[in-house]
Amino acid sequence: MRIEMKHEAEMEKRKGLTGRTILAVLWLIASYAVSYLITSWLFGSGYLTLDYLYQNLGIPGNISEGAITLAIAFVIFLAIQFVVLIAYAVTSPGAKRRPGVPRLDSDDPDPYAKTIDYH
């Protein structure tokens, strides 16, 4: 009986995980697409050139332009994710909650609380 209650509590925690996972994957794809567009714009407008990368940064000449574009897009992608993470940590009420502060609602409810009647 206790195992079943624990299993039910785990299933309650998992509700909505599929939707959140799909949303997270779509967010990552969109972020990488935006970072690739930013990289293409940097190369297209002349702010960033392959000559600069090859000569000043010491990148070997046998690395193709496409690989360099993807690598720079990945760096910009990581920067976007870092900014979003910091913004979440600053603005989210869940992230502001200090551990150990007593409160009435619990993030991890007791699965056995349903069976105990205190009155």
Rosetta constraint file for C-alpha pairs under 8 A:
AtomPair CA 1 CA 5 HARMONIC 6.32 0.50
AtomPair CA 2 CA 6 HARMONIC 6.13 0.50
AtomPair CA 2 CA 112 HARMONIC 7.64 0.50
AtomPair CA 3 CA 7 HARMONIC 6.07 0.50
AtomPair CA 4 CA 8 HARMONIC 6.13 0.50
AtomPair CA 5 CA 9 HARMONIC 6.20 0.50
AtomPair CA 5 CA 111 HARMONIC 6.03 0.50
AtomPair CA 5 CA 112 HARMONIC 7.19 0.50
AtomPair CA 6 CA 10 HARMONIC 6.27 0.50
AtomPair CA 6 CA 111 HARMONIC 6.05 0.50
AtomPair CA 7 CA 11 HARMONIC 6.23 0.50
AtomPair CA 8 CA 12 HARMONIC 6.21 0.50
AtomPair CA 9 CA 13 HARMONIC 6.42 0.50
AtomPair CA 9 CA 111 HARMONIC 5.99 0.50
AtomPair CA 10 CA 14 HARMONIC 6.39 0.50
AtomPair CA 11 CA 15 HARMONIC 6.46 0.50
AtomPair CA 16 CA 20 HARMONIC 6.41 0.50
AtomPair CA 17 CA 21 HARMONIC 5.99 0.50
AtomPair CA 18 CA 22 HARMONIC 6.21 0.50
AtomPair CA 19 CA 23 HARMONIC 6.13 0.50
AtomPair CA 20 CA 24 HARMONIC 6.05 0.50
AtomPair CA 21 CA 25 HARMONIC 6.21 0.50
AtomPair CA 22 CA 26 HARMONIC 6.19 0.50
AtomPair CA 23 CA 27 HARMONIC 6.11 0.50
AtomPair CA 24 CA 28 HARMONIC 6.22 0.50
AtomPair CA 25 CA 29 HARMONIC 6.24 0.50
AtomPair CA 26 CA 30 HARMONIC 6.10 0.50
AtomPair CA 27 CA 31 HARMONIC 6.02 0.50
AtomPair CA 28 CA 32 HARMONIC 6.17 0.50
AtomPair CA 29 CA 33 HARMONIC 6.19 0.50
AtomPair CA 30 CA 34 HARMONIC 6.20 0.50
AtomPair CA 31 CA 35 HARMONIC 6.16 0.50
AtomPair CA 31 CA 77 HARMONIC 6.25 0.50
AtomPair CA 31 CA 80 HARMONIC 7.24 0.50
AtomPair CA 32 CA 36 HARMONIC 6.07 0.50
AtomPair CA 32 CA 73 HARMONIC 7.06 0.50
AtomPair CA 32 CA 74 HARMONIC 7.12 0.50
AtomPair CA 32 CA 77 HARMONIC 5.50 0.50
AtomPair CA 33 CA 37 HARMONIC 6.23 0.50
AtomPair CA 34 CA 38 HARMONIC 6.20 0.50
AtomPair CA 35 CA 39 HARMONIC 6.16 0.50
AtomPair CA 35 CA 73 HARMONIC 5.10 0.50
AtomPair CA 35 CA 74 HARMONIC 7.25 0.50
AtomPair CA 35 CA 76 HARMONIC 5.56 0.50
AtomPair CA 35 CA 77 HARMONIC 5.42 0.50
AtomPair CA 36 CA 40 HARMONIC 6.10 0.50
AtomPair CA 36 CA 69 HARMONIC 7.62 0.50
AtomPair CA 36 CA 70 HARMONIC 7.18 0.50
AtomPair CA 36 CA 73 HARMONIC 4.90 0.50
AtomPair CA 36 CA 74 HARMONIC 7.95 0.50
AtomPair CA 37 CA 41 HARMONIC 6.07 0.50
AtomPair CA 38 CA 42 HARMONIC 6.16 0.50
AtomPair CA 38 CA 73 HARMONIC 7.59 0.50
AtomPair CA 39 CA 43 HARMONIC 6.33 0.50
AtomPair CA 39 CA 69 HARMONIC 6.59 0.50
AtomPair CA 39 CA 72 HARMONIC 6.68 0.50
AtomPair CA 39 CA 73 HARMONIC 5.68 0.50
AtomPair CA 39 CA 76 HARMONIC 7.97 0.50
AtomPair CA 40 CA 44 HARMONIC 5.90 0.50
AtomPair CA 40 CA 69 HARMONIC 7.46 0.50
AtomPair CA 41 CA 45 HARMONIC 5.85 0.50
AtomPair CA 42 CA 46 HARMONIC 6.25 0.50
AtomPair CA 42 CA 47 HARMONIC 5.29 0.50
AtomPair CA 42 CA 48 HARMONIC 5.43 0.50
AtomPair CA 43 CA 47 HARMONIC 6.33 0.50
AtomPair CA 43 CA 48 HARMONIC 5.01 0.50
AtomPair CA 43 CA 49 HARMONIC 5.87 0.50
AtomPair CA 48 CA 52 HARMONIC 7.19 0.50
AtomPair CA 48 CA 53 HARMONIC 7.97 0.50
AtomPair CA 49 CA 53 HARMONIC 6.58 0.50
AtomPair CA 50 CA 54 HARMONIC 5.98 0.50
AtomPair CA 50 CA 65 HARMONIC 7.39 0.50
AtomPair CA 51 CA 55 HARMONIC 5.87 0.50
AtomPair CA 51 CA 56 HARMONIC 7.95 0.50
AtomPair CA 52 CA 56 HARMONIC 5.41 0.50
AtomPair CA 52 CA 57 HARMONIC 7.06 0.50
AtomPair CA 53 CA 57 HARMONIC 5.16 0.50
AtomPair CA 53 CA 58 HARMONIC 6.92 0.50
AtomPair CA 53 CA 59 HARMONIC 6.23 0.50
AtomPair CA 54 CA 58 HARMONIC 5.53 0.50
AtomPair CA 54 CA 59 HARMONIC 4.75 0.50
AtomPair CA 54 CA 60 HARMONIC 6.38 0.50
AtomPair CA 54 CA 61 HARMONIC 6.34 0.50
AtomPair CA 55 CA 59 HARMONIC 7.07 0.50
AtomPair CA 59 CA 63 HARMONIC 7.59 0.50
AtomPair CA 63 CA 67 HARMONIC 6.65 0.50
AtomPair CA 63 CA 68 HARMONIC 7.14 0.50
AtomPair CA 64 CA 68 HARMONIC 6.49 0.50
AtomPair CA 65 CA 69 HARMONIC 6.09 0.50
AtomPair CA 66 CA 70 HARMONIC 6.15 0.50
AtomPair CA 67 CA 71 HARMONIC 6.10 0.50
AtomPair CA 68 CA 72 HARMONIC 6.13 0.50
AtomPair CA 69 CA 73 HARMONIC 6.04 0.50
AtomPair CA 70 CA 74 HARMONIC 6.09 0.50
AtomPair CA 71 CA 75 HARMONIC 6.37 0.50
AtomPair CA 72 CA 76 HARMONIC 6.28 0.50
AtomPair CA 73 CA 77 HARMONIC 6.00 0.50
AtomPair CA 74 CA 78 HARMONIC 6.20 0.50
AtomPair CA 75 CA 79 HARMONIC 6.32 0.50
AtomPair CA 76 CA 80 HARMONIC 6.24 0.50
AtomPair CA 77 CA 81 HARMONIC 6.34 0.50
AtomPair CA 78 CA 82 HARMONIC 6.13 0.50
AtomPair CA 79 CA 83 HARMONIC 6.22 0.50
AtomPair CA 80 CA 84 HARMONIC 6.25 0.50
AtomPair CA 81 CA 85 HARMONIC 6.09 0.50
AtomPair CA 82 CA 86 HARMONIC 6.20 0.50
AtomPair CA 83 CA 87 HARMONIC 6.07 0.50
AtomPair CA 84 CA 88 HARMONIC 6.10 0.50
AtomPair CA 85 CA 89 HARMONIC 6.21 0.50
AtomPair CA 86 CA 90 HARMONIC 6.16 0.50
AtomPair CA 87 CA 91 HARMONIC 6.03 0.50
AtomPair CA 88 CA 92 HARMONIC 5.36 0.50
AtomPair CA 88 CA 95 HARMONIC 7.37 0.50
AtomPair CA 89 CA 95 HARMONIC 5.30 0.50
AtomPair CA 89 CA 96 HARMONIC 7.09 0.50
AtomPair CA 90 CA 95 HARMONIC 7.34 0.50
AtomPair CA 90 CA 96 HARMONIC 7.30 0.50
AtomPair CA 91 CA 95 HARMONIC 7.71 0.50
AtomPair CA 91 CA 96 HARMONIC 7.80 0.50
AtomPair CA 92 CA 96 HARMONIC 6.42 0.50
AtomPair CA 93 CA 97 HARMONIC 6.44 0.50
AtomPair CA 97 CA 101 HARMONIC 7.74 0.50
AtomPair CA 112 CA 116 HARMONIC 6.96 0.50
